[in-house]
């Protein structure tokens, strides 16, 4: 809503943060995308390699949003010679119903923080996207490759992904280990300003033009057959009559 308001009023500055560098008393805009924390507690990483002007003394962020930063730091890249990357595939997956986490009781100035230990069966919002979602159970095939096969979760669903510890190589005593969860996916907000936000389809795909979502056909994908086999659970307030031969 803030984006829409800003786009209609030229007097309002573009809301996303702009990063500037001070060089000899003059502020210069740096050609980087800082981004916004999207409403919840987030960490934003900005790559400044070969971007800062010579003799930069200070940096500043300017934004149209009211963003609360609790930490800003400069970090130096470590050498890649001693870095080892190992990819581990899931050993077990399970899609199931869980419910909705209640929020931690915090002051209104703090972000909404869900409490995973406190769960209930009803949401705080009115719109539940309607459409065919992935049936409950194992979904290993849908997560095995980036082939357009999608695990479709709706409100209250939970996808548990487990990784076998014996797949991870042993760590030298002097080394440090960091785990990253790499995902490729989309989140459709059931907002009044979101195109077709009240329904699950049309399905997105990598490389699509976000500005033309819903107005251009989805190309054929190798994972389309998986979608037909797995996405058989009807969710939402609207009724659906399955016709002969329909998935």
C-alpha positions as CSV (number, residue, x, y, z in Angstrom):
1,X,0.0,0.0,0.0
2,X,2.9,2.4,0.8
3,X,4.4,1.6,-2.6
4,X,1.2,2.4,-4.4
5,X,0.7,5.7,-2.6
6,X,4.3,6.7,-3.3
7,X,4.0,5.8,-7.0
8,X,0.9,8.2,-7.3
9,X,2.5,11.2,-5.6
10,X,5.7,12.6,-7.1
11,X,6.3,14.6,-3.9
12,X,6.9,11.4,-1.9
13,X,10.4,10.1,-2.2
14,X,10.9,6.6,-3.5
15,X,10.4,4.5,-0.4
16,X,13.2,2.0,-0.6
17,X,16.6,2.9,1.0
18,X,19.2,4.7,-1.0
19,X,22.9,4.3,0.0
20,X,25.2,7.3,-0.3
21,X,28.9,7.9,0.2
22,X,30.5,11.1,1.4
23,X,33.6,12.1,-0.6
24,X,35.3,15.4,0.2
25,X,32.1,16.8,1.7
26,X,29.8,15.8,-1.1
27,X,27.3,12.9,-0.9
28,X,27.2,10.6,-3.9
29,X,24.6,7.9,-4.6
30,X,26.0,4.4,-4.8
31,X,24.6,2.2,-7.6
32,X,23.4,-0.7,-5.3
33,X,20.0,-2.1,-4.3
34,X,19.7,-2.1,-0.6
35,X,16.1,-3.4,-0.3
36,X,13.7,-3.2,2.6
37,X,13.2,-5.8,5.4
38,X,9.6,-6.6,4.2
39,X,7.8,-6.0,7.4
40,X,9.5,-8.5,9.7
41,X,13.0,-9.0,11.3
42,X,15.4,-9.5,8.4
43,X,19.1,-9.2,7.6
44,X,20.0,-7.3,4.5
45,X,23.4,-7.9,2.8
46,X,24.7,-5.3,0.4
47,X,27.8,-6.1,-1.7
48,X,30.0,-2.9,-1.8
49,X,33.0,-4.5,-3.6
50,X,34.3,-2.0,-6.2
51,X,31.3,0.2,-5.6
52,X,32.6,2.8,-3.1
53,X,34.3,5.9,-4.5
54,X,37.9,6.6,-3.5
55,X,38.3,8.5,-0.3
56,X,34.9,7.6,1.0
57,X,34.6,8.8,4.6
58,X,31.0,8.1,5.6
59,X,27.9,6.2,4.5
60,X,24.3,7.1,5.0
61,X,20.9,5.5,4.2
62,X,17.9,7.6,3.1
63,X,14.4,6.1,2.8
64,X,10.7,7.0,2.5
65,X,9.8,4.1,4.8
66,X,10.0,4.2,8.6
67,X,12.6,1.4,9.0
68,X,14.1,0.5,12.4
69,X,17.6,-0.7,12.1
70,X,19.1,-2.4,15.2
71,X,22.6,-3.1,13.7
72,X,24.6,-1.8,10.8
73,X,28.1,-3.1,10.2
74,X,30.9,-3.3,7.5
75,X,32.4,-6.7,6.9
76,X,35.4,-7.7,4.9
77,X,35.2,-10.7,2.6
78,X,37.3,-13.7,3.6
79,X,39.5,-15.4,1.0
80,X,37.9,-18.2,-0.9
81,X,41.0,-20.4,-0.9
82,X,40.1,-22.1,2.3
83,X,36.3,-22.1,1.7
84,X,34.6,-25.4,1.0
85,X,31.0,-25.7,-0.2
86,X,29.1,-28.9,0.2
87,X,25.5,-29.3,-1.0
88,X,23.2,-31.7,0.8
89,X,19.9,-32.9,-0.5
90,X,16.9,-33.6,1.7
91,X,16.7,-37.1,3.0
92,X,13.0,-36.8,4.1
93,X,10.2,-34.4,3.4
94,X,6.7,-34.2,4.8
95,X,3.9,-31.7,4.0
96,X,1.2,-31.5,6.6
97,X,-1.3,-29.3,8.5
98,X,0.1,-27.5,11.5
99,X,-2.0,-24.3,12.1
100,X,-1.1,-20.7,12.8
101,X,1.5,-19.5,15.3
102,X,0.3,-16.9,17.8
103,X,2.4,-13.7,18.2
104,X,4.7,-12.9,21.0
105,X,3.3,-10.2,23.3
106,X,5.6,-7.3,22.4
107,X,5.2,-3.5,22.3
108,X,3.5,-2.1,19.2
109,X,6.8,-0.6,18.1
110,X,8.3,-4.1,17.6
111,X,7.8,-6.3,14.6
112,X,5.1,-9.0,14.7
113,X,7.0,-12.1,16.0
114,X,5.4,-15.5,15.8
115,X,5.8,-17.9,18.7
116,X,6.3,-21.4,17.2
117,X,5.3,-23.1,20.4
118,X,1.8,-21.5,20.5
119,X,-0.4,-22.6,17.7
120,X,-4.1,-22.2,16.9
121,X,-6.3,-23.5,14.0
122,X,-7.6,-20.2,12.7
123,X,-5.8,-17.3,11.0
124,X,-5.9,-13.5,11.6
125,X,-6.8,-12.6,8.1
126,X,-10.0,-12.9,6.0
127,X,-8.7,-14.1,2.6
128,X,-7.4,-17.7,2.0
129,X,-6.2,-18.2,-1.5
130,X,-8.4,-20.7,-3.3
131,X,-7.1,-23.5,-5.5
132,X,-5.4,-26.8,-5.9
133,X,-2.5,-27.2,-3.4
134,X,-0.1,-30.1,-2.8
135,X,-1.6,-33.1,-1.1
136,X,-0.2,-34.0,2.3
137,X,2.7,-36.4,2.7
138,X,6.2,-36.8,1.2
139,X,7.1,-34.4,-1.6
140,X,10.6,-35.5,-2.4
141,X,10.0,-35.5,-6.1
142,X,8.8,-31.9,-6.2
143,X,11.9,-30.7,-4.4
144,X,14.5,-32.9,-6.3
145,X,15.1,-30.5,-9.1
146,X,14.4,-26.9,-10.4
147,X,12.1,-28.2,-13.1
148,X,8.9,-26.2,-12.4
149,X,7.4,-28.8,-10.1
150,X,6.2,-26.8,-7.1
151,X,5.2,-27.7,-3.6
152,X,2.1,-25.5,-3.1
153,X,1.5,-24.6,0.6
154,X,-1.5,-22.7,1.8
155,X,-2.2,-21.0,5.1
156,X,-1.6,-23.3,8.1
157,X,0.5,-25.8,6.2
158,X,4.0,-26.9,7.2
159,X,6.7,-28.5,5.2
160,X,9.2,-30.4,7.2
161,X,12.6,-31.0,5.4
162,X,15.2,-33.3,7.1
163,X,18.8,-33.8,6.1
164,X,20.9,-36.8,7.1
165,X,23.9,-35.8,9.3
166,X,26.1,-38.6,7.7
167,X,25.9,-36.7,4.4
168,X,27.9,-33.9,5.8
169,X,31.7,-34.3,5.7
170,X,33.7,-34.1,8.9
171,X,35.0,-30.6,9.9
172,X,38.6,-29.9,10.6
173,X,39.1,-28.6,14.2
174,X,40.3,-25.1,13.1
175,X,37.4,-24.6,10.6
176,X,34.1,-22.9,11.1
177,X,30.8,-24.2,9.6
178,X,27.8,-22.3,8.5
179,X,24.5,-23.7,7.2
180,X,22.5,-22.1,4.5
181,X,19.0,-23.2,3.5
182,X,18.8,-22.6,-0.3
183,X,15.3,-22.2,-1.6
184,X,13.7,-21.3,-5.0
185,X,10.1,-20.2,-4.6
186,X,7.4,-17.5,-4.5
187,X,5.1,-16.1,-1.8
188,X,1.7,-14.8,-2.9
189,X,0.3,-12.3,-0.5
190,X,-3.5,-12.5,-0.2
191,X,-3.7,-8.7,-0.3
192,X,-6.3,-6.6,-2.0
193,X,-3.6,-5.0,-4.1
194,X,-2.1,-8.3,-5.2
195,X,-3.1,-9.5,-8.7
196,X,-5.3,-12.6,-8.2
197,X,-4.2,-12.7,-4.6
198,X,-7.4,-14.6,-3.7
199,X,-6.4,-17.7,-5.7
200,X,-3.5,-20.1,-5.9
201,X,-3.1,-20.1,-9.7
202,X,-1.7,-19.2,-12.1
203,X,1.6,-20.8,-11.1
204,X,4.7,-18.7,-11.3
205,X,8.0,-19.8,-13.1
206,X,11.6,-18.7,-13.1
207,X,12.2,-15.9,-15.6
208,X,8.6,-14.6,-15.7
209,X,7.9,-10.9,-16.0
210,X,6.4,-10.1,-12.5
211,X,4.6,-7.1,-13.9
212,X,2.7,-9.3,-16.4
213,X,1.8,-12.0,-13.9
214,X,-1.6,-13.6,-14.8
215,X,-1.5,-12.0,-18.3
216,X,0.9,-14.3,-20.0
217,X,0.8,-18.1,-20.2
218,X,3.1,-20.3,-18.2
219,X,5.6,-22.1,-20.5
220,X,5.7,-25.9,-20.4
221,X,8.0,-27.4,-17.7
222,X,9.4,-30.8,-17.1
223,X,7.8,-30.7,-13.7
224,X,4.2,-30.1,-15.0
225,X,3.4,-33.8,-14.7
226,X,4.5,-33.8,-11.0
227,X,2.2,-30.8,-10.4
228,X,-0.7,-32.8,-11.9
229,X,0.1,-35.8,-9.7
230,X,0.7,-34.0,-6.4
231,X,-1.4,-30.8,-6.5
232,X,-4.7,-32.5,-5.8
233,X,-5.8,-30.9,-2.5
234,X,-8.5,-28.2,-2.9
235,X,-8.2,-25.3,-0.4
236,X,-10.3,-22.2,0.0
237,X,-13.8,-20.9,0.6
238,X,-15.0,-21.5,-3.0
239,X,-16.5,-24.8,-4.0
240,X,-15.0,-26.9,-6.8
241,X,-16.6,-29.6,-8.8
242,X,-14.1,-32.0,-10.2
243,X,-14.9,-33.1,-13.8
244,X,-14.0,-36.5,-15.3
245,X,-10.3,-36.5,-16.2
246,X,-9.6,-33.4,-14.2
247,X,-6.6,-33.6,-11.8
